[in-house]
Every structure is written in C-alpha cells, then in structure tokens.
Amino acid sequence: MRKIKRFLLIGIVISILFSSFIITTAAEMTAEEIINKRDDNEYFDTAQMEAEMIIVSGGRKIIKTMFILGDKRNALIEFTNPVDRGTKFLKREDDLWMFFPDAEEIIKISGHMLNQGMMGSDFSYQDVMESDKLTDLYDFKIIREEEFEGRSC
C-alpha cells in the first residue's frame, strides 16, 4: 500500500511539473512560433476532402459541394452539386485552369480574372491560389498579452 502511495505521489509531482513546463513554454513562444503552429495545422503534404460552400446573396442561400484533391502546390477541385456538377478547377504550381463541362471548354484564369469571385462567392480565384504559409508572406510580432477565460494569451 505504501508503494502505491509513493508512485501516486511521484505521478502527481511529475504531472504538475510537466503542466507548468507546458504553460511556461506556451507563454514564452515568439510570434513566429505561434504562427508556425497555426500554419502546421492548416497545411498538409497531401489532402483529400469533400467540402461545402454556402453562398448567401440577396436573401438567397446557394450551396455548392465539391471534392478536393491536393498537395502543397497542386490541387483539383470538382464541383458535385447538381447545378455545377463536373465543373473543375486545376491548380498547378502558379497556374489555374477551369473546365466547364457544358461547353467542353478549358479556360486559364489569370491577370485581373484572379480578383473575381470564385463561383459567385466572396473568395477570389487569387484566394484559391494562395498556398504560401503566413510566415512566408508576413512578419509577426506580439503587441500585447491578454487574459481570456482565466488563461494568458
């Protein structure tokens, strides 16, 4: 019984020390380290997903569904909702093409067209092209720390 209490006490002490180490480490992170963690959670080496885009415009709600395959520099997006079924986007490196099945036509999207809304949404084609991590695009600094729900952030 005495050994169990000793192991329990040692376990509690180790847990407390480890928890304080994690809290201290998080509090001492630089702005770039914080953004790197965010980027690590957003970017994948490869991805396969089904997604839904809801567009609200003029009191109407339009739902577009799509299947996406991609990696860090390339992606294929195929719309699967009835109205847009078969419409595809192909992103290879820094180029973007769109395929319309009804017209059997492929269009390269470039220049000013990149600033237009994708499929009637507020996302521009340029937004779709972005694959750079935030740390590759911007410089960061911590301007202040605040407390939220009792935790420093």
CYANA upper distance limits for C-alpha pairs under 8 A (distance plus 0.5 A):
  1 MET  CA      5 LYS  CA      6.98
  2 ARG  CA      6 ARG  CA      6.77
  3 LYS  CA      7 PHE  CA      6.67
  4 ILE  CA      8 LEU  CA      6.54
  5 LYS  CA      9 LEU  CA      6.55
  6 ARG  CA     10 ILE  CA      6.63
  7 PHE  CA     11 GLY  CA      6.51
  8 LEU  CA     12 ILE  CA      6.71
  9 LEU  CA     13 VAL  CA      6.72
 10 ILE  CA     14 ILE  CA      6.64
 11 GLY  CA     15 SER  CA      6.59
 12 ILE  CA     16 ILE  CA      6.70
 13 VAL  CA     17 LEU  CA      6.69
 14 ILE  CA     18 PHE  CA      6.49
 15 SER  CA     19 SER  CA      6.50
 16 ILE  CA     20 SER  CA      6.67
 17 LEU  CA     21 PHE  CA      6.66
 18 PHE  CA     22 ILE  CA      6.79
 19 SER  CA     23 ILE  CA      6.75
 20 SER  CA     24 THR  CA      6.47
 21 PHE  CA     25 THR  CA      6.45
 22 ILE  CA     26 ALA  CA      6.61
 23 ILE  CA     27 ALA  CA      6.65
 24 THR  CA     28 GLU  CA      6.69
 25 THR  CA     29 MET  CA      6.87
 27 ALA  CA    152 SER  CA      7.95
 27 ALA  CA    153 CYS  CA      8.01
 29 MET  CA     33 GLU  CA      6.44
 29 MET  CA     34 ILE  CA      6.98
 30 THR  CA     34 ILE  CA      6.88
 30 THR  CA    141 LYS  CA      8.08
 30 THR  CA    142 ILE  CA      7.87
 31 ALA  CA     35 ILE  CA      6.85
 31 ALA  CA    140 PHE  CA      6.15
 31 ALA  CA    141 LYS  CA      5.57
 31 ALA  CA    142 ILE  CA      5.96
 32 GLU  CA     36 ASN  CA      6.50
 32 GLU  CA    135 THR  CA      7.41
 32 GLU  CA    139 ASP  CA      8.27
 32 GLU  CA    140 PHE  CA      6.52
 32 GLU  CA    141 LYS  CA      7.83
 33 GLU  CA     37 LYS  CA      6.78
 34 ILE  CA     38 ARG  CA      6.97
 35 ILE  CA     39 ASP  CA      6.60
 35 ILE  CA    134 LEU  CA      7.65
 35 ILE  CA    135 THR  CA      7.26
 36 ASN  CA     40 ASP  CA      6.52
 36 ASN  CA    134 LEU  CA      8.50
 36 ASN  CA    135 THR  CA      7.29
 37 LYS  CA     41 ASN  CA      6.89
 38 ARG  CA     42 GLU  CA      6.98
 39 ASP  CA     43 TYR  CA      6.47
 39 ASP  CA    133 LYS  CA      6.48
 39 ASP  CA    134 LEU  CA      7.36
 39 ASP  CA    135 THR  CA      8.50
 40 ASP  CA     44 PHE  CA      8.11
 43 TYR  CA     72 LYS  CA      7.86
 43 TYR  CA    133 LYS  CA      8.32
 44 PHE  CA     71 ASP  CA      7.33
 44 PHE  CA     72 LYS  CA      7.36
 45 ASP  CA     71 ASP  CA      5.90
 45 ASP  CA     72 LYS  CA      6.36
 46 THR  CA     69 LEU  CA      8.22
 46 THR  CA     70 GLY  CA      6.14
 46 THR  CA     71 ASP  CA      4.65
 46 THR  CA     72 LYS  CA      7.38
 47 ALA  CA     68 ILE  CA      8.17
 47 ALA  CA     69 LEU  CA      6.27
 47 ALA  CA     70 GLY  CA      5.75
 47 ALA  CA     71 ASP  CA      6.62
 48 GLN  CA     67 PHE  CA      8.14
 48 GLN  CA     68 ILE  CA      6.13
 48 GLN  CA     69 LEU  CA      5.07
 48 GLN  CA     70 GLY  CA      7.07
 49 MET  CA     67 PHE  CA      6.42
 49 MET  CA     68 ILE  CA      5.75
 49 MET  CA     69 LEU  CA      7.21
 50 GLU  CA     65 THR  CA      7.86
 50 GLU  CA     66 MET  CA      6.22
 50 GLU  CA     67 PHE  CA      5.02
 50 GLU  CA     68 ILE  CA      6.65
 51 ALA  CA     65 THR  CA      6.27
 51 ALA  CA     66 MET  CA      5.83
 51 ALA  CA     67 PHE  CA      6.88
 51 ALA  CA     68 ILE  CA      8.04
 52 GLU  CA     63 ILE  CA      7.32
 52 GLU  CA     64 LYS  CA      6.21
 52 GLU  CA     65 THR  CA      4.91
 52 GLU  CA     66 MET  CA      6.82
 53 MET  CA     63 ILE  CA      6.32
 53 MET  CA     64 LYS  CA      5.60
 53 MET  CA     65 THR  CA      6.75
 54 ILE  CA     61 LYS  CA      7.24
 54 ILE  CA     62 ILE  CA      6.20
 54 ILE  CA     63 ILE  CA      5.09
 54 ILE  CA     64 LYS  CA      6.86
 55 ILE  CA     60 ARG  CA      8.50
 55 ILE  CA     61 LYS  CA      6.19
 55 ILE  CA     62 ILE  CA      5.51
 55 ILE  CA     63 ILE  CA      6.84
 55 ILE  CA     64 LYS  CA      8.46
 55 ILE  CA    120 GLY  CA      8.04
 55 ILE  CA    121 SER  CA      6.41
 56 VAL  CA     60 ARG  CA      6.07
 56 VAL  CA     61 LYS  CA      5.02
 56 VAL  CA     62 ILE  CA      6.83
 57 SER  CA     61 LYS  CA      7.05
 63 ILE  CA     81 ASN  CA      8.24
 64 LYS  CA     79 PHE  CA      7.54
 64 LYS  CA     80 THR  CA      7.99
 64 LYS  CA     81 ASN  CA      6.10
 64 LYS  CA     84 ASP  CA      8.15
 65 THR  CA     79 PHE  CA      6.25
 65 THR  CA     80 THR  CA      5.88
 65 THR  CA     81 ASN  CA      5.66
 66 MET  CA     77 ILE  CA      7.04
 66 MET  CA     78 GLU  CA      5.89
 66 MET  CA     79 PHE  CA      4.63
 66 MET  CA     80 THR  CA      5.62
 66 MET  CA     81 ASN  CA      7.67
 67 PHE  CA     77 ILE  CA      6.28
 67 PHE  CA     78 GLU  CA      5.75
 67 PHE  CA     79 PHE  CA      6.91
 67 PHE  CA     80 THR  CA      7.50
 68 ILE  CA     75 ALA  CA      7.56
 68 ILE  CA     76 LEU  CA      6.21
 68 ILE  CA     77 ILE  CA      5.06
 68 ILE  CA     78 GLU  CA      7.01
 69 LEU  CA     75 ALA  CA      6.09
 69 LEU  CA     76 LEU  CA      5.74
 69 LEU  CA     77 ILE  CA      7.14
 70 GLY  CA     74 ASN  CA      6.02
 70 GLY  CA     75 ALA  CA      4.45
 70 GLY  CA     76 LEU  CA      6.70
 71 ASP  CA     75 ALA  CA      6.82
 72 LYS  CA    131 SER  CA      7.06
 73 ARG  CA     91 LYS  CA      8.17
 73 ARG  CA     92 ARG  CA      6.96
 73 ARG  CA     93 GLU  CA      5.48
 73 ARG  CA     94 ASP  CA      8.36
 73 ARG  CA    131 SER  CA      7.18
 74 ASN  CA     90 LEU  CA      8.05
 74 ASN  CA     91 LYS  CA      5.64
 74 ASN  CA     92 ARG  CA      5.09
 74 ASN  CA     93 GLU  CA      6.23
 75 ALA  CA     89 PHE  CA      8.36
 75 ALA  CA     90 LEU  CA      6.37
 75 ALA  CA     91 LYS  CA      5.52
 75 ALA  CA     92 ARG  CA      7.26
 76 LEU  CA     88 LYS  CA      7.57
 76 LEU  CA     89 PHE  CA      6.21
 76 LEU  CA     90 LEU  CA      5.20
 76 LEU  CA     91 LYS  CA      6.91
 77 ILE  CA     88 LYS  CA      6.00
 77 ILE  CA     89 PHE  CA      5.55
 77 ILE  CA     90 LEU  CA      7.08
 78 GLU  CA     85 ARG  CA      8.08
 78 GLU  CA     86 GLY  CA      6.66
 78 GLU  CA     87 THR  CA      6.34
 78 GLU  CA     88 LYS  CA      4.92
 78 GLU  CA     89 PHE  CA      7.05
 79 PHE  CA     84 ASP  CA      6.32
 79 PHE  CA     85 ARG  CA      5.71
 79 PHE  CA     86 GLY  CA      6.35
 79 PHE  CA     87 THR  CA      5.97
 79 PHE  CA     88 LYS  CA      6.85
 80 THR  CA     84 ASP  CA      7.10
 80 THR  CA     85 ARG  CA      5.00
 80 THR  CA     86 GLY  CA      7.05
 81 ASN  CA     85 ARG  CA      5.81
 86 GLY  CA    100 PHE  CA      7.73
 86 GLY  CA    101 PRO  CA      6.32
 87 THR  CA     98 MET  CA      7.82
 87 THR  CA     99 PHE  CA      6.12
 87 THR  CA    100 PHE  CA      5.59
 87 THR  CA    101 PRO  CA      6.51
 88 LYS  CA     98 MET  CA      6.16
 88 LYS  CA     99 PHE  CA      5.57
 88 LYS  CA    100 PHE  CA      7.49
 89 PHE  CA     96 LEU  CA      7.47
 89 PHE  CA     97 TRP  CA      6.13
 89 PHE  CA     98 MET  CA      5.03
 89 PHE  CA     99 PHE  CA      6.91
 90 LEU  CA     96 LEU  CA      6.21
 90 LEU  CA     97 TRP  CA      5.70
 90 LEU  CA     98 MET  CA      6.96
 91 LYS  CA     95 ASP  CA      6.19
 91 LYS  CA     96 LEU  CA      5.01
 91 LYS  CA     97 TRP  CA      7.03
 91 LYS  CA    129 MET  CA      7.72
 92 ARG  CA     96 LEU  CA      7.03
 94 ASP  CA    129 MET  CA      7.59
 95 ASP  CA    108 LYS  CA      8.15
 95 ASP  CA    109 ILE  CA      8.14
 95 ASP  CA    110 SER  CA      8.15
 96 LEU  CA    108 LYS  CA      6.44
 96 LEU  CA    109 ILE  CA      6.02
 96 LEU  CA    110 SER  CA      7.77
 96 LEU  CA    129 MET  CA      7.98
 97 TRP  CA    106 ILE  CA      7.16
 97 TRP  CA    107 ILE  CA      6.01
 97 TRP  CA    108 LYS  CA      4.80
 97 TRP  CA    109 ILE  CA      6.15
 98 MET  CA    106 ILE  CA      6.10
 98 MET  CA    107 ILE  CA      5.68
 98 MET  CA    108 LYS  CA      6.86
 98 MET  CA    109 ILE  CA      7.59
 99 PHE  CA    104 GLU  CA      7.55
 99 PHE  CA    105 GLU  CA      6.24
 99 PHE  CA    106 ILE  CA      4.98
 99 PHE  CA    107 ILE  CA      6.95
100 PHE  CA    104 GLU  CA      6.14
100 PHE  CA    105 GLU  CA      5.94
100 PHE  CA    106 ILE  CA      7.05
101 PRO  CA    105 GLU  CA      7.40
109 ILE  CA    113 MET  CA      6.44
109 ILE  CA    114 LEU  CA      6.79
109 ILE  CA    125 TYR  CA      8.44
110 SER  CA    114 LEU  CA      6.04
111 GLY  CA    115 ASN  CA      8.47
112 HIS  CA    116 GLN  CA      7.91
113 MET  CA    125 TYR  CA      8.03
114 LEU  CA    124 SER  CA      6.86
114 LEU  CA    125 TYR  CA      5.18
114 LEU  CA    126 GLN  CA      5.43
115 ASN  CA    124 SER  CA      5.77
115 ASN  CA    125 TYR  CA      6.65
115 ASN  CA    126 GLN  CA      6.48
116 GLN  CA    124 SER  CA      5.70
116 GLN  CA    125 TYR  CA      6.91
117 GLY  CA    121 SER  CA      5.74
117 GLY  CA    122 ASP  CA      5.83
117 GLY  CA    123 PHE  CA      5.91
117 GLY  CA    124 SER  CA      4.86
117 GLY  CA    125 TYR  CA      7.00
118 MET  CA    122 ASP  CA      7.58
118 MET  CA    123 PHE  CA      6.20
118 MET  CA    124 SER  CA      5.78
118 MET  CA    125 TYR  CA      6.02
123 PHE  CA    127 ASP  CA      6.52
123 PHE  CA    128 VAL  CA      7.88
124 SER  CA    128 VAL  CA      7.24
125 TYR  CA    129 MET  CA      6.85
126 GLN  CA    130 GLU  CA      6.91
132 ASP  CA    136 ASP  CA      6.69
132 ASP  CA    137 LEU  CA      7.42
133 LYS  CA    137 LEU  CA      7.27
134 LEU  CA    138 TYR  CA      6.47
135 THR  CA    139 ASP  CA      7.09
135 THR  CA    140 PHE  CA      8.32
145 GLU  CA    152 SER  CA      7.33
145 GLU  CA    153 CYS  CA      6.13
146 GLU  CA    152 SER  CA      6.29
146 GLU  CA    153 CYS  CA      5.88
147 GLU  CA    151 ARG  CA      5.75
147 GLU  CA    152 SER  CA      4.91
147 GLU  CA    153 CYS  CA      6.27
148 PHE  CA    152 SER  CA      6.88
148 PHE  CA    153 CYS  CA      7.26
